[in-house]
Amino acid sequence: MFVGFIPWFFINDSIVQGAKTLRVNRQFITKVKFPVSTILTYTSLSRLFVHLFLVIILYVYILFTVGPSWYNLQFFLYCPLMYVFFLALSWSTAPMSAFSKDFENMIVSVMSGVFWLSGIMYNTYSMDSPLNFIMLFNPINFFVNGYRNCFLYNRMFFEYKTELAIFLAEFAVVFALGIFNYNRLRKKLPDVL
Protein backbone atom coordinates (compact mmCIF):
# COMPACT_ATOMS: atom_id res chain seq x y z
CA MET A 1 0.00 0.00 0.00
CA PHE A 2 2.89 2.37 0.78
CA VAL A 3 4.20 1.94 -2.77
CA GLY A 4 0.79 3.06 -4.09
CA PHE A 5 0.69 6.11 -1.84
CA ILE A 6 4.07 7.50 -2.98
CA PRO A 7 2.92 8.28 -6.55
CA TRP A 8 -0.52 9.32 -5.26
CA PHE A 9 0.95 12.14 -3.16
CA PHE A 10 2.70 13.54 -6.23
CA ILE A 11 -0.31 13.01 -8.51
CA ASN A 12 -2.78 14.59 -6.11
CA ASP A 13 -0.57 17.62 -5.55
CA SER A 14 0.12 17.95 -9.26
CA ILE A 15 -3.56 17.95 -10.17
CA VAL A 16 -4.95 20.06 -7.32
CA GLN A 17 -2.08 22.51 -6.88
CA GLY A 18 -1.41 22.57 -10.63
CA ALA A 19 -4.94 23.85 -11.16
CA LYS A 20 -4.44 26.56 -8.51
CA THR A 21 -0.98 27.64 -9.63
CA LEU A 22 -1.90 30.60 -11.81
CA ARG A 23 -4.43 31.99 -9.36
CA VAL A 24 -1.95 31.70 -6.47
CA ASN A 25 0.87 33.33 -8.49
CA ARG A 26 -1.22 35.99 -10.17
CA GLN A 27 1.24 38.75 -9.21
CA PHE A 28 3.77 37.31 -11.67
CA ILE A 29 1.25 37.37 -14.47
CA THR A 30 -0.46 40.72 -13.88
CA LYS A 31 2.33 42.94 -12.53
CA VAL A 32 5.47 41.47 -14.08
CA LYS A 33 5.98 40.26 -17.61
CA PHE A 34 6.78 36.66 -16.77
CA PRO A 35 6.30 33.53 -18.90
CA VAL A 36 3.30 31.64 -17.56
CA SER A 37 4.70 28.27 -18.61
CA THR A 38 7.68 28.85 -16.31
CA ILE A 39 5.33 29.19 -13.34
CA LEU A 40 3.64 25.89 -14.15
CA THR A 41 6.96 24.10 -14.71
CA TYR A 42 8.53 25.47 -11.54
CA THR A 43 5.63 24.48 -9.29
CA SER A 44 5.52 20.97 -10.78
CA LEU A 45 9.28 20.67 -10.34
CA SER A 46 9.04 21.68 -6.68
CA ARG A 47 6.56 18.83 -6.11
CA LEU A 48 8.90 16.45 -7.91
CA PHE A 49 11.66 17.08 -5.37
CA VAL A 50 9.33 16.09 -2.53
CA HIS A 51 8.35 13.00 -4.51
CA LEU A 52 12.00 12.02 -5.02
CA PHE A 53 12.65 12.36 -1.29
CA LEU A 54 9.74 10.00 -0.55
CA VAL A 55 10.99 7.54 -3.17
CA ILE A 56 14.41 7.52 -1.51
CA ILE A 57 12.77 6.63 1.81
CA LEU A 58 10.76 3.92 0.04
CA TYR A 59 13.84 2.52 -1.65
CA VAL A 60 15.82 2.37 1.59
CA TYR A 61 12.95 0.39 3.09
CA ILE A 62 12.85 -1.92 0.07
CA LEU A 63 16.63 -2.45 0.24
CA PHE A 64 16.32 -3.82 3.76
CA THR A 65 13.16 -5.88 3.22
CA VAL A 66 12.95 -7.12 -0.38
CA GLY A 67 16.40 -6.28 -1.71
CA PRO A 68 17.51 -4.44 -4.84
CA SER A 69 16.50 -5.58 -8.29
CA TRP A 70 17.09 -4.64 -11.90
CA TYR A 71 13.37 -3.99 -12.14
CA ASN A 72 13.83 -0.99 -9.84
CA LEU A 73 15.48 0.86 -12.74
CA GLN A 74 12.02 1.23 -14.30
CA PHE A 75 11.53 4.06 -11.83
CA PHE A 76 13.60 6.21 -14.19
CA LEU A 77 10.94 5.62 -16.84
CA TYR A 78 7.84 6.05 -14.70
CA CYS A 79 8.91 9.14 -12.73
CA PRO A 80 9.78 11.44 -15.68
CA LEU A 81 6.75 10.17 -17.59
CA MET A 82 4.53 10.95 -14.60
CA TYR A 83 6.06 14.42 -14.26
CA VAL A 84 5.51 15.30 -17.93
CA PHE A 85 2.00 13.84 -18.02
CA PHE A 86 0.75 15.88 -15.06
CA LEU A 87 2.61 18.98 -16.21
CA ALA A 88 0.76 18.72 -19.53
CA LEU A 89 -2.48 18.23 -17.62
CA SER A 90 -1.81 21.43 -15.65
CA TRP A 91 -1.38 23.29 -18.95
CA SER A 92 -5.09 22.67 -19.44
CA THR A 93 -6.43 22.91 -15.90
CA ALA A 94 -4.50 25.95 -14.64
CA PRO A 95 -5.76 28.44 -17.26
CA MET A 96 -9.31 27.10 -16.96
CA SER A 97 -9.15 27.44 -13.17
CA ALA A 98 -7.95 31.00 -13.58
CA PHE A 99 -11.06 31.72 -15.61
CA SER A 100 -13.44 29.91 -13.25
CA LYS A 101 -13.05 29.37 -9.52
CA ASP A 102 -15.82 26.76 -9.79
CA PHE A 103 -13.63 24.65 -12.08
CA GLU A 104 -10.90 24.69 -9.45
CA ASN A 105 -13.40 23.66 -6.75
CA MET A 106 -14.69 20.87 -8.98
CA ILE A 107 -11.16 19.46 -9.36
CA VAL A 108 -10.65 19.48 -5.60
CA SER A 109 -13.94 17.67 -4.96
CA VAL A 110 -13.42 15.10 -7.75
CA MET A 111 -9.99 14.09 -6.46
CA SER A 112 -11.37 12.33 -3.38
CA GLY A 113 -13.44 10.06 -5.63
CA VAL A 114 -10.50 9.52 -7.97
CA PHE A 115 -8.47 8.22 -5.04
CA TRP A 116 -10.82 5.25 -4.58
CA LEU A 117 -11.01 4.56 -8.33
CA SER A 118 -7.27 4.50 -8.91
CA GLY A 119 -6.06 1.23 -7.44
CA ILE A 120 -4.04 2.84 -4.70
CA MET A 121 -5.61 0.79 -1.90
CA TYR A 122 -5.99 -2.43 -3.90
CA ASN A 123 -4.35 -4.37 -6.71
CA THR A 124 -6.28 -3.80 -9.93
CA TYR A 125 -4.65 -6.78 -11.64
CA SER A 126 -6.58 -9.11 -9.33
CA MET A 127 -9.99 -7.67 -10.29
CA ASP A 128 -12.43 -9.42 -12.62
CA SER A 129 -11.77 -9.05 -16.32
CA PRO A 130 -14.31 -6.28 -17.24
CA LEU A 131 -13.34 -4.14 -14.22
CA ASN A 132 -9.66 -4.71 -14.85
CA PHE A 133 -10.04 -3.49 -18.44
CA ILE A 134 -11.96 -0.38 -17.33
CA MET A 135 -9.22 0.44 -14.81
CA LEU A 136 -6.68 0.47 -17.64
CA PHE A 137 -8.17 3.76 -18.83
CA ASN A 138 -7.20 5.52 -15.60
CA PRO A 139 -3.71 7.05 -16.01
CA ILE A 140 -3.24 7.23 -12.24
CA ASN A 141 -3.74 3.46 -12.15
CA PHE A 142 -0.98 3.13 -14.77
CA PHE A 143 1.55 4.91 -12.55
CA VAL A 144 0.51 3.15 -9.34
CA ASN A 145 0.76 -0.24 -11.05
CA GLY A 146 4.06 0.83 -12.58
CA TYR A 147 5.55 1.67 -9.21
CA ARG A 148 4.32 -1.61 -7.78
CA ASN A 149 5.72 -3.55 -10.73
CA CYS A 150 8.99 -1.69 -10.33
CA PHE A 151 9.47 -2.08 -6.58
CA LEU A 152 7.35 -5.05 -5.48
CA TYR A 153 6.26 -7.42 -8.22
CA ASN A 154 9.45 -7.39 -10.34
CA ARG A 155 7.64 -7.12 -13.66
CA MET A 156 8.69 -5.16 -16.72
CA PHE A 157 6.51 -2.41 -18.20
CA PHE A 158 6.31 -4.08 -21.62
CA GLU A 159 4.65 -7.16 -20.12
CA TYR A 160 1.40 -5.17 -20.05
CA LYS A 161 1.14 -4.10 -23.68
CA THR A 162 -2.55 -3.13 -23.57
CA GLU A 163 -2.09 -0.96 -20.49
CA LEU A 164 0.94 0.73 -22.06
CA ALA A 165 -0.83 1.34 -25.39
CA ILE A 166 -3.87 2.87 -23.68
CA PHE A 167 -1.68 5.11 -21.56
CA LEU A 168 0.39 6.31 -24.52
CA ALA A 169 -2.81 7.21 -26.38
CA GLU A 170 -4.06 9.13 -23.32
CA PHE A 171 -0.67 10.81 -22.99
CA ALA A 172 -0.82 12.03 -26.59
CA VAL A 173 -4.35 13.40 -26.09
CA VAL A 174 -3.52 15.14 -22.79
CA PHE A 175 -0.33 16.61 -24.26
CA ALA A 176 -2.10 17.91 -27.39
CA LEU A 177 -5.02 19.33 -25.38
CA GLY A 178 -2.63 20.91 -22.90
CA ILE A 179 -0.71 22.72 -25.62
CA PHE A 180 -3.93 23.77 -27.36
CA ASN A 181 -5.63 25.11 -24.20
CA TYR A 182 -2.52 26.82 -22.93
CA ASN A 183 -1.83 28.61 -26.21
CA ARG A 184 -5.47 29.59 -26.57
CA LEU A 185 -5.88 31.01 -23.05
CA ARG A 186 -2.47 32.36 -21.98
CA LYS A 187 -2.84 35.78 -23.62
CA LYS A 188 -6.15 36.40 -21.84
CA LEU A 189 -4.81 35.48 -18.39
CA PRO A 190 -3.54 38.94 -17.31
CA ASP A 191 -6.96 40.44 -18.00
CA VAL A 192 -8.83 37.68 -16.19
CA LEU A 193 -6.60 37.62 -13.12
C-alpha positions in Angstrom: 0.0 0.0 0.0 2.9 2.4 0.8 4.2 1.9 -2.8 0.8 3.1 -4.1 0.7 6.1 -1.8 4.1 7.5 -3.0 2.9 8.3 -6.6 -0.5 9.3 -5.3 0.9 12.1 -3.2 2.7 13.5 -6.2 -0.3 13.0 -8.5 -2.8 14.6 -6.1 -0.6 17.6 -5.6 0.1 17.9 -9.3 -3.6 17.9 -10.2 -4.9 20.1 -7.3 -2.1 22.5 -6.9 -1.4 22.6 -10.6 -4.9 23.8 -11.2 -4.4 26.6 -8.5 -1.0 27.6 -9.6 -1.9 30.6 -11.8 -4.4 32.0 -9.4 -2.0 31.7 -6.5 0.9 33.3 -8.5 -1.2 36.0 -10.2 1.2 38.8 -9.2 3.8 37.3 -11.7 1.2 37.4 -14.5 -0.5 40.7 -13.9 2.3 42.9 -12.5 5.5 41.5 -14.1 6.0 40.3 -17.6 6.8 36.7 -16.8 6.3 33.5 -18.9 3.3 31.6 -17.6 4.7 28.3 -18.6 7.7 28.8 -16.3 5.3 29.2 -13.3 3.6 25.9 -14.2 7.0 24.1 -14.7 8.5 25.5 -11.5 5.6 24.5 -9.3 5.5 21.0 -10.8 9.3 20.7 -10.3 9.0 21.7 -6.7 6.6 18.8 -6.1 8.9 16.4 -7.9 11.7 17.1 -5.4 9.3 16.1 -2.5 8.4 13.0 -4.5 12.0 12.0 -5.0 12.6 12.4 -1.3 9.7 10.0 -0.5 11.0 7.5 -3.2 14.4 7.5 -1.5 12.8 6.6 1.8 10.8 3.9 0.0 13.8 2.5 -1.7 15.8 2.4 1.6 12.9 0.4 3.1 12.9 -1.9 0.1 16.6 -2.5 0.2 16.3 -3.8 3.8 13.2 -5.9 3.2 12.9 -7.1 -0.4 16.4 -6.3 -1.7 17.5 -4.4 -4.8 16.5 -5.6 -8.3 17.1 -4.6 -11.9 13.4 -4.0 -12.1 13.8 -1.0 -9.8 15.5 0.9 -12.7 12.0 1.2 -14.3 11.5 4.1 -11.8 13.6 6.2 -14.2 10.9 5.6 -16.8 7.8 6.1 -14.7 8.9 9.1 -12.7 9.8 11.4 -15.7 6.8 10.2 -17.6 4.5 11.0 -14.6 6.1 14.4 -14.3 5.5 15.3 -17.9 2.0 13.8 -18.0 0.7 15.9 -15.1 2.6 19.0 -16.2 0.8 18.7 -19.5 -2.5 18.2 -17.6 -1.8 21.4 -15.7 -1.4 23.3 -19.0 -5.1 22.7 -19.4 -6.4 22.9 -15.9 -4.5 25.9 -14.6 -5.8 28.4 -17.3 -9.3 27.1 -17.0 -9.1 27.4 -13.2 -7.9 31.0 -13.6 -11.1 31.7 -15.6 -13.4 29.9 -13.2 -13.0 29.4 -9.5 -15.8 26.8 -9.8 -13.6 24.6 -12.1 -10.9 24.7 -9.4 -13.4 23.7 -6.8 -14.7 20.9 -9.0 -11.2 19.5 -9.4 -10.7 19.5 -5.6 -13.9 17.7 -5.0 -13.4 15.1 -7.7 -10.0 14.1 -6.5 -11.4 12.3 -3.4 -13.4 10.1 -5.6 -10.5 9.5 -8.0 -8.5 8.2 -5.0 -10.8 5.3 -4.6 -11.0 4.6 -8.3 -7.3 4.5 -8.9 -6.1 1.2 -7.4 -4.0 2.8 -4.7 -5.6 0.8 -1.9 -6.0 -2.4 -3.9 -4.3 -4.4 -6.7 -6.3 -3.8 -9.9 -4.6 -6.8 -11.6 -6.6 -9.1 -9.3 -10.0 -7.7 -10.3 -12.4 -9.4 -12.6 -11.8 -9.0 -16.3 -14.3 -6.3 -17.2 -13.3 -4.1 -14.2 -9.7 -4.7 -14.8 -10.0 -3.5 -18.4 -12.0 -0.4 -17.3 -9.2 0.4 -14.8 -6.7 0.5 -17.6 -8.2 3.8 -18.8 -7.2 5.5 -15.6 -3.7 7.1 -16.0 -3.2 7.2 -12.2 -3.7 3.5 -12.2 -1.0 3.1 -14.8 1.6 4.9 -12.5 0.5 3.2 -9.3 0.8 -0.2 -11.0 4.1 0.8 -12.6 5.6 1.7 -9.2 4.3 -1.6 -7.8 5.7 -3.6 -10.7 9.0 -1.7 -10.3 9.5 -2.1 -6.6 7.3 -5.1 -5.5 6.3 -7.4 -8.2 9.4 -7.4 -10.3 7.6 -7.1 -13.7 8.7 -5.2 -16.7 6.5 -2.4 -18.2 6.3 -4.1 -21.6 4.7 -7.2 -20.1 1.4 -5.2 -20.0 1.1 -4.1 -23.7 -2.6 -3.1 -23.6 -2.1 -1.0 -20.5 0.9 0.7 -22.1 -0.8 1.3 -25.4 -3.9 2.9 -23.7 -1.7 5.1 -21.6 0.4 6.3 -24.5 -2.8 7.2 -26.4 -4.1 9.1 -23.3 -0.7 10.8 -23.0 -0.8 12.0 -26.6 -4.4 13.4 -26.1 -3.5 15.1 -22.8 -0.3 16.6 -24.3 -2.1 17.9 -27.4 -5.0 19.3 -25.4 -2.6 20.9 -22.9 -0.7 22.7 -25.6 -3.9 23.8 -27.4 -5.6 25.1 -24.2 -2.5 26.8 -22.9 -1.8 28.6 -26.2 -5.5 29.6 -26.6 -5.9 31.0 -23.1 -2.5 32.4 -22.0 -2.8 35.8 -23.6 -6.2 36.4 -21.8 -4.8 35.5 -18.4 -3.5 38.9 -17.3 -7.0 40.4 -18.0 -8.8 37.7 -16.2 -6.6 37.6 -13.1 
